Amino acid sequence: NYEPANCRWATHAENNQNRTNNKLSMQKAEEIRKIYKAGGVFQRELGLSYGVSTVAIGKLINCEIW
């Protein structure tokens, strides 16, 4: 329902986070960064574990998304 009372301005990043087809929550994104920072795991492994692409993991780690 796009009535003015139901709408608000949001950045592109906020809109992406609010999408219904997002596979990751903010909590999972932080978890992935923490795991990767600790070392010993490849981006591909994280992608497989969380059901997202290696590209998405790379962008997440480099703070391009989330």
ABEGO torsion letter per residue (X at the ends): XABAAABBBBBAAAAAAABAABABBAAAAAAAAAAAAAEGBBAAAAAAAAGBBAAAAAAAAAGABX
